[in-house]
Amino acid sequence: MSDSEDGTPKPGHFLPGGSDEPAAGTRPLTLRSSQPGGLGKARSVALEDAPARRKARPIPTEPGTTSDYSGPPVAPLTGVPAPPLTGTRRIGGQRSTGWHKNPSRGVPQFSTEPPPVKPPRHYSRRVVAGLSALVLVMLTGATVAGFKLINSYDTRVDNPLSQPSVKKSQVPLPVPPDPTVTVTATTVPDLERLRQNAVYKAGLVASVSCKEPAIKPNSQSAILRYYKALLPCLDKAWAPVIKASKYEFRSPKVVLQTSQPNATTDCTGEEDVAYYCGEDESINISWKNDLKYYKDDPVAARVWMMDTMAHEYGHHVQEMTEMLTAAWSREGWAKTKTEELEWSRRKELQATCFGAAFLGANKKSLGLSGDKLRIWQWEAQHSGDEYNPKKVRDHGSRKSNWAWSDPAFKSANPASCNTFVASAAKVS
C-alpha cells in the first residue's frame, strides 16, 4: 500500500501526480496546527479550476483578452451632458487635507442634485390684454413720430430757413471766435483808382459861408495864423464829399515850410515854395514870399494865399481818396522822363482844379468878386511852368492851368477835375 497503515494519506498525496514519493522540485505540505478529524469532500486546488479565477475579469496584460480597463474612457460628445454619478455616497466639495482647515461653507460647492426649478408664472387675461394694448400704443406713437421727422427733414431740405435753428426758449450757445485767417486784400489798379474814383460822383463841394480871415499877414506868425484860420473852412467844405466817396476824412496839419526834414517826416520841398507832404498829411507854408507879396500888394497877396491854400488842400483830397499814392506809383513806373513829367502834371493840375472848385463854391463868403475875382483870374492864367526858373515842366503850362481852373470854379464839381482821362495835349 502506498498509504500508511492506519489509512492516513501521506503528505503530498493530493498534489498532481501524487504518490508515495514526492515529486521532484516540490516541497511537501505541512500543517502548522492540527486539522479537524473530518476533512469533507476533496476539492481540486488547480489554478485553472479555482472559482475566483473563473469569476474574475480577465487581466488586460493577458494576450487575447479584452477588458473595460484596457484604455482611457471615451471622450464625451460636445454639448452632451455628462451622466450623473451613481453608486457613490460621496458628494463633491472641498475636503480637509493636510494643513487646511475645514471649509467655511455650510453646504458643499457642488452637488449631484440639480437646483429646484420655479414653476412658470401665469398672468391673468386682463394683465395680458393691458400689456398688449400698451405695446400697440407705443408702436403707433413711434410710427407717427417717424413720419413727422421725415416731413420736417423734407421741409428743411426744400427751404433751409423755414425752421429756426434755435427755439425761443433755448439759450443759444456761445459762438467760438473765428480763427485768425490771413486774407489778401484785392488791390485796385492805379489807373482804375485815378480814372474811376468815387470822388467824381460825390457831388458838389459844399458852400459853408466861410469868410476870409481878417488877420493881416504881415509877419511870420501872422501868416501861419492866416493859413490855419482858412483850414476849418476847407474841412467843412470837403468833408461831405470825402464821406460820400466812402473814404475816411482827416484834417491835415498846417506848418511853416523848412528846407530841413523834421523829426516826424522826411518830407522836404523847394526853398520858399509851399508844398504838401503825404507822409504826415501836412501843408507846408512858404512864409517869406507871402510876406514880400503882402508888402507890395496886400489885396493880391491875400488872393494868392487863398489860392495857394486851396491848391495844397487839393493834394490832401488826393491823399484821402488814395489818388495821390496811385499817381506817385504811375510816376515811379514811368519808362521815360517825359512820361514821368506827364504823370506829375496830371496830378498837379487836378490839385489846382480841386482848389478852384472850393473857391467857386465859396466865392461869395470869401469875397471873390470885383477886383478880387479879376486878380484870381489873372493869377490863374499866369501860373505855370513857364515861370519856373528851372523850366521844369512838372505842374503844367499856364494855358493848361487856366483850362482846368475856370470850369471847376464855375461848377464847383470835382467831376470837372478828372485829369487822368484827358488827352496829353490838355495836360501839357
C-alpha positions as CSV (number, residue, x, y, z in Angstrom):
1,M,0.0,0.0,0.0
2,S,1.0,3.4,-0.7
3,D,-0.8,4.9,2.1
4,S,0.1,4.5,5.7
5,E,-1.2,1.6,7.6
6,D,-3.7,3.5,9.5
7,G,-5.3,4.9,6.3
8,T,-4.0,8.4,6.7
9,P,-2.6,9.8,3.5
10,K,0.9,10.9,3.5
11,P,2.0,14.4,2.8
12,G,1.6,15.5,-0.9
13,H,-0.8,12.7,-1.6
14,F,-3.4,15.1,-3.2
15,L,-0.9,17.0,-5.3
16,P,-1.0,16.2,-9.0
17,G,0.9,13.1,-9.7
18,G,0.9,12.4,-6.0
19,S,2.3,9.1,-4.9
20,D,4.2,7.8,-2.1
21,E,7.3,9.6,-3.3
22,P,7.3,13.4,-3.5
23,A,7.7,14.9,-6.9
24,A,10.9,16.4,-7.8
25,G,11.2,20.1,-7.2
26,T,8.2,20.2,-4.8
27,R,8.1,20.7,-1.1
28,P,5.8,18.6,1.0
29,L,2.9,20.5,2.6
30,T,2.9,20.6,6.4
31,L,0.2,21.7,8.7
32,R,1.1,24.2,11.4
33,S,-1.8,23.0,13.6
34,S,-3.8,20.0,13.9
35,Q,-6.8,19.8,11.5
36,P,-10.3,18.6,12.5
37,G,-10.9,15.0,12.1
38,G,-13.4,15.3,9.1
39,L,-11.9,16.9,6.0
40,G,-15.0,16.7,3.9
41,K,-15.2,16.3,0.2
42,A,-12.0,16.8,-1.5
43,R,-11.7,19.8,-3.9
44,S,-9.2,20.4,-6.7
45,V,-6.6,23.0,-5.9
46,A,-5.5,23.5,-9.5
47,L,-5.2,27.2,-10.6
48,E,-7.3,26.8,-13.7
49,D,-10.2,25.3,-11.7
50,A,-10.3,27.9,-8.9
51,P,-13.8,29.6,-8.5
52,A,-12.2,33.0,-8.0
53,R,-10.3,32.6,-11.3
54,R,-13.5,31.7,-13.1
55,K,-15.4,34.7,-11.7
56,A,-12.6,37.3,-12.1
57,R,-12.4,39.6,-15.1
58,P,-9.5,38.8,-17.5
59,I,-6.3,40.8,-16.8
60,P,-5.5,43.2,-19.7
61,T,-2.0,42.0,-19.8
62,E,-3.0,38.6,-20.8
63,P,-2.9,38.1,-24.6
64,G,-6.2,37.5,-26.4
65,T,-8.3,39.2,-23.7
66,T,-10.3,42.4,-23.6
67,S,-11.3,44.4,-20.6
68,D,-13.0,47.7,-19.5
69,Y,-9.7,48.9,-18.2
70,S,-7.7,48.3,-21.3
71,G,-7.6,52.1,-22.2
72,P,-8.8,55.6,-21.3
73,P,-12.6,56.2,-21.3
74,V,-14.2,57.5,-24.5
75,A,-14.4,61.4,-24.7
76,P,-17.9,62.7,-24.3
77,L,-19.6,64.4,-27.2
78,T,-19.6,68.2,-27.4
79,G,-22.7,69.7,-25.7
80,V,-23.9,66.3,-24.3
81,P,-24.3,66.5,-20.5
82,A,-22.2,64.0,-18.6
83,P,-24.1,61.1,-17.0
84,P,-24.7,61.6,-13.3
85,L,-22.5,59.8,-10.8
86,T,-24.2,56.7,-9.4
87,G,-23.2,54.1,-6.9
88,T,-21.4,56.5,-4.6
89,R,-22.3,58.2,-1.3
90,R,-19.5,60.8,-1.5
91,I,-20.7,64.3,-2.6
92,G,-18.4,66.9,-4.2
93,G,-16.8,69.8,-2.4
94,Q,-13.7,70.7,-0.5
95,R,-12.1,68.3,1.7
96,S,-9.9,68.9,4.7
97,T,-6.4,67.8,3.6
98,G,-3.1,68.3,5.3
99,W,-2.8,71.7,7.0
100,H,-6.0,73.1,5.5
101,K,-8.9,73.8,7.8
102,N,-12.4,72.7,7.3
103,P,-14.2,74.8,4.7
104,S,-16.3,77.7,5.8
105,R,-19.2,76.9,3.5
106,G,-22.2,75.4,5.2
107,V,-23.1,73.3,2.1
108,P,-21.0,71.7,-0.5
109,Q,-19.9,73.7,-3.5
110,F,-21.1,71.0,-5.9
111,S,-23.9,68.6,-5.6
112,T,-25.3,65.8,-7.6
113,E,-28.8,67.1,-7.0
114,P,-30.0,69.7,-9.6
115,P,-31.3,73.1,-8.2
116,P,-35.1,73.3,-7.8
117,V,-36.8,75.0,-10.8
118,K,-39.5,77.5,-10.0
119,P,-42.8,76.9,-11.8
120,P,-43.6,79.4,-14.6
121,R,-45.7,82.5,-13.5
122,H,-49.1,82.6,-15.0
123,Y,-50.8,86.0,-15.7
124,S,-54.4,86.7,-15.9
125,R,-56.1,87.5,-19.2
126,R,-56.7,91.1,-18.1
127,V,-53.0,91.7,-17.5
128,V,-52.1,90.2,-20.9
129,A,-54.6,92.3,-22.6
130,G,-53.4,95.5,-20.9
131,L,-49.8,94.9,-21.8
132,S,-50.7,94.2,-25.4
133,A,-52.6,97.4,-25.6
134,L,-49.7,99.4,-24.1
135,V,-47.3,97.9,-26.7
136,L,-49.7,98.8,-29.5
137,V,-49.9,102.4,-28.3
138,M,-46.1,102.7,-28.1
139,L,-45.7,101.3,-31.7
140,T,-48.3,103.7,-33.0
141,G,-46.6,106.7,-31.4
142,A,-43.2,105.8,-32.7
143,T,-44.6,105.4,-36.3
144,V,-46.3,108.8,-36.1
145,A,-43.1,110.5,-34.8
146,G,-41.1,108.9,-37.6
147,F,-43.4,110.3,-40.3
148,K,-43.2,113.8,-38.7
149,L,-39.4,113.6,-38.6
150,I,-39.3,112.7,-42.3
151,N,-41.7,115.5,-43.2
152,S,-39.7,118.1,-41.3
153,Y,-36.5,116.9,-42.9
154,D,-38.0,117.3,-46.4
155,T,-39.2,120.8,-45.4
156,R,-35.7,121.8,-44.3
157,V,-34.2,120.4,-47.5
158,D,-36.6,122.4,-49.6
159,N,-36.3,125.6,-47.6
160,P,-33.5,125.5,-45.0
161,L,-34.7,128.8,-43.4
162,S,-38.2,127.5,-42.8
163,Q,-37.4,126.2,-39.4
164,P,-35.5,128.3,-36.8
165,S,-32.2,126.8,-35.7
166,V,-32.7,128.0,-32.1
167,K,-36.0,128.0,-30.3
168,K,-37.1,131.0,-28.3
169,S,-36.9,129.1,-25.1
170,Q,-33.4,127.9,-25.8
171,V,-30.3,129.9,-24.8
172,P,-28.0,129.9,-27.8
173,L,-24.6,128.5,-27.2
174,P,-21.7,131.0,-27.4
175,V,-20.1,131.1,-30.8
176,P,-16.4,130.4,-30.7
177,P,-14.2,133.1,-32.1
178,D,-13.2,132.6,-35.6
179,P,-9.7,131.5,-36.1
180,T,-7.2,134.1,-37.3
181,V,-7.3,134.0,-41.1
182,T,-4.9,135.9,-43.3
183,V,-6.9,137.5,-46.1
184,T,-5.1,139.1,-49.0
185,A,-7.0,142.3,-49.9
186,T,-7.8,142.7,-53.6
187,T,-5.8,145.7,-54.8
188,V,-7.3,148.3,-57.0
189,P,-5.2,149.1,-60.1
190,D,-3.7,152.6,-60.2
191,L,-5.5,153.6,-63.4
192,E,-8.8,152.5,-62.0
193,R,-8.3,154.4,-58.8
194,L,-7.3,157.5,-60.7
195,R,-9.8,157.4,-63.5
196,Q,-12.9,155.9,-61.8
197,N,-12.6,157.3,-58.3
198,A,-15.8,157.7,-56.4
199,V,-15.0,161.4,-55.6
200,Y,-16.0,162.3,-59.2
201,K,-19.6,161.2,-58.3
202,A,-19.8,162.5,-54.8
203,G,-21.4,165.8,-55.6
204,L,-20.5,169.5,-55.4
205,V,-18.1,171.0,-52.9
206,A,-20.2,172.4,-50.1
207,S,-20.7,176.1,-49.6
208,V,-20.0,176.7,-45.9
209,S,-20.3,180.5,-45.9
210,C,-16.7,180.8,-44.7
211,K,-15.3,184.3,-44.7
212,E,-11.7,185.3,-45.5
213,P,-9.7,185.6,-42.2
214,A,-9.3,189.2,-41.0
215,I,-5.7,188.5,-40.0
216,K,-3.1,190.8,-41.6
217,P,-0.3,188.5,-42.9
218,N,2.5,191.0,-42.1
219,S,4.7,188.6,-40.1
220,Q,5.8,185.0,-40.0
221,S,3.4,184.2,-37.1
222,A,0.6,186.2,-38.6
223,I,1.0,184.3,-42.0
224,L,0.8,181.0,-40.2
225,R,-2.3,182.1,-38.3
226,Y,-3.9,183.2,-41.5
227,Y,-3.5,179.8,-43.2
228,K,-4.7,178.0,-40.1
229,A,-7.8,180.2,-40.0
230,L,-8.6,179.1,-43.5
231,L,-8.3,175.4,-42.6
232,P,-11.7,174.9,-40.9
233,C,-13.4,176.4,-44.0
234,L,-11.8,173.8,-46.3
235,D,-12.5,170.9,-43.8
236,K,-16.2,171.8,-43.7
237,A,-16.4,172.1,-47.5
238,W,-14.6,168.9,-48.4
239,A,-15.8,166.6,-45.5
240,P,-19.2,165.8,-47.1
241,V,-17.6,165.0,-50.4
242,I,-15.0,162.6,-48.9
243,K,-17.6,160.8,-46.8
244,A,-19.9,160.5,-49.8
245,S,-17.0,158.8,-51.6
246,K,-16.8,156.2,-48.8
247,Y,-13.4,157.4,-47.7
248,E,-12.2,158.4,-44.2
249,F,-12.0,162.2,-43.7
250,R,-9.0,163.6,-41.9
251,S,-8.0,167.2,-41.3
252,P,-4.4,168.0,-42.4
253,K,-1.8,169.9,-40.4
254,V,-0.5,173.4,-41.3
255,V,3.1,174.1,-40.6
256,L,5.8,176.5,-41.8
257,Q,7.9,175.4,-44.7
258,T,11.5,174.3,-43.9
259,S,14.3,173.1,-46.1
260,Q,15.4,170.6,-43.4
261,P,13.5,167.4,-42.5
262,N,11.8,167.5,-39.1
263,A,11.6,164.7,-36.5
264,T,8.3,163.2,-37.8
265,T,8.9,163.2,-41.6
266,D,11.5,163.2,-44.3
267,C,9.4,165.5,-46.5
268,T,11.2,168.5,-47.9
269,G,10.3,170.9,-50.7
270,E,11.8,173.6,-52.8
271,E,13.0,176.6,-50.9
272,D,10.4,179.3,-50.5
273,V,7.7,177.2,-52.2
274,A,4.7,175.8,-50.4
275,Y,4.2,172.0,-50.7
276,Y,2.1,169.1,-49.3
277,C,3.6,166.1,-47.5
278,G,1.5,163.0,-47.8
279,E,3.7,161.1,-45.2
280,D,2.4,163.2,-42.3
281,E,-0.5,164.9,-44.2
282,S,0.8,168.4,-43.6
283,I,0.6,171.6,-45.6
284,N,4.0,173.4,-45.5
285,I,3.8,177.1,-46.0
286,S,6.5,179.3,-47.6
287,W,6.0,182.5,-45.5
288,K,8.9,184.6,-46.9
289,N,7.4,185.1,-50.4
290,D,4.0,185.7,-48.8
291,L,5.4,188.4,-46.6
292,K,7.1,190.1,-49.7
293,Y,3.9,189.9,-51.8
294,Y,1.8,191.4,-49.0
295,K,4.2,194.4,-48.6
296,D,3.9,195.0,-52.4
297,D,0.2,194.5,-52.9
298,P,-1.9,193.5,-49.8
299,V,-5.1,192.5,-51.8
300,A,-3.3,190.5,-54.5
301,A,-1.2,188.8,-51.7
302,R,-4.4,187.7,-49.8
303,V,-6.0,186.3,-53.0
304,W,-2.7,184.5,-53.8
305,M,-2.6,183.0,-50.3
306,M,-6.2,181.7,-50.5
307,D,-5.5,180.1,-53.9
308,T,-2.3,178.5,-52.6
309,M,-4.1,177.1,-49.5
310,A,-6.9,175.7,-51.8
311,H,-4.3,174.1,-54.1
312,E,-2.4,172.3,-51.3
313,Y,-5.6,171.2,-49.8
314,G,-6.4,169.7,-53.2
315,H,-3.4,167.4,-52.7
316,H,-4.9,166.4,-49.3
317,V,-8.1,165.4,-51.1
318,Q,-6.0,163.2,-53.4
319,E,-4.4,161.7,-50.3
320,M,-7.7,160.8,-48.6
321,T,-9.1,159.3,-51.8
322,E,-5.8,157.3,-52.4
323,M,-5.2,159.0,-55.7
324,L,-2.0,160.6,-54.6
325,T,-0.4,157.3,-53.9
326,A,-1.6,155.9,-57.2
327,A,-0.2,159.0,-59.0
328,W,3.2,158.6,-57.4
329,S,3.1,154.9,-58.4
330,R,2.5,155.8,-62.0
331,E,5.4,158.2,-61.9
332,G,7.6,155.5,-60.5
333,W,6.7,153.0,-63.2
334,A,7.3,155.5,-66.0
335,K,9.8,154.3,-68.6
336,T,11.0,157.8,-69.7
337,K,11.4,161.2,-68.2
338,T,8.8,162.6,-70.5
339,E,6.2,160.1,-69.3
340,E,7.1,160.8,-65.6
341,L,6.6,164.5,-66.1
342,E,3.3,164.0,-67.7
343,W,2.0,162.0,-64.7
344,S,3.3,164.8,-62.4
345,R,1.4,167.4,-64.5
346,R,-1.9,165.4,-64.3
347,K,-1.5,165.2,-60.5
348,E,-0.7,169.0,-60.1
349,L,-3.4,170.2,-62.5
350,Q,-6.0,168.1,-60.6
351,A,-5.0,169.7,-57.3
352,T,-5.3,173.1,-58.9
353,C,-8.8,172.1,-60.2
354,F,-9.9,170.9,-56.8
355,G,-8.8,174.2,-55.3
356,A,-10.7,176.2,-57.9
357,A,-13.9,174.1,-57.1
358,F,-13.6,175.1,-53.5
359,L,-13.1,178.8,-54.3
360,G,-16.0,178.7,-56.7
361,A,-18.3,177.1,-54.1
362,N,-17.5,179.7,-51.5
363,K,-16.7,182.8,-53.7
364,K,-19.4,185.0,-52.1
365,S,-18.3,184.4,-48.5
366,L,-14.7,184.7,-49.4
367,G,-15.3,187.9,-51.3
368,L,-14.1,186.7,-54.7
369,S,-15.9,189.3,-56.8
370,G,-15.0,192.5,-58.4
371,D,-11.3,193.3,-58.2
372,K,-10.5,190.2,-56.2
373,L,-12.1,188.0,-58.8
374,R,-10.2,189.6,-61.6
375,I,-7.0,189.2,-59.7
376,W,-7.6,185.5,-59.1
377,Q,-8.4,185.0,-62.8
378,W,-5.2,186.8,-63.9
379,E,-3.1,184.8,-61.4
380,A,-4.7,181.5,-62.7
381,Q,-3.9,182.5,-66.3
382,H,-0.3,183.4,-65.4
383,S,0.7,180.4,-63.3
384,G,2.6,177.6,-65.0
385,D,5.9,176.0,-65.8
386,E,6.8,179.0,-68.0
387,Y,7.5,181.0,-64.8
388,N,9.6,178.3,-63.2
389,P,13.3,179.5,-63.1
390,K,14.4,175.9,-63.7
391,K,12.0,175.4,-66.6
392,V,10.9,172.0,-65.3
393,R,7.5,171.0,-66.9
394,D,6.0,169.3,-63.9
395,H,3.0,171.5,-63.0
396,G,1.5,172.3,-66.4
397,S,1.6,175.3,-68.6
398,R,-0.3,178.5,-67.8
399,K,-2.7,177.6,-70.6
400,S,-3.5,174.2,-69.0
401,N,-3.8,175.7,-65.6
402,W,-6.5,178.0,-66.7
403,A,-8.2,175.3,-68.8
404,W,-8.8,173.3,-65.6
405,S,-9.4,176.2,-63.2
406,D,-12.1,178.1,-64.9
407,P,-14.6,175.2,-65.4
408,A,-14.1,174.0,-61.9
409,F,-14.6,177.5,-60.4
410,K,-17.9,177.8,-62.2
411,S,-19.2,174.3,-61.5
412,A,-17.8,173.7,-58.0
413,N,-17.9,170.0,-59.0
414,P,-15.0,167.6,-58.6
415,A,-16.2,165.7,-61.7
416,S,-14.6,168.6,-63.7
417,C,-11.2,167.6,-62.4
418,N,-10.6,164.1,-63.9
419,T,-7.2,165.0,-65.4
420,F,-6.3,161.3,-65.7
421,V,-8.6,160.6,-68.6
422,A,-7.7,163.8,-70.5
423,S,-5.5,163.7,-73.6
424,A,-1.8,164.6,-73.3
425,A,-2.5,168.0,-75.1
426,K,-4.8,169.1,-72.2
427,V,-2.2,168.4,-69.6
428,S,0.8,169.9,-71.3
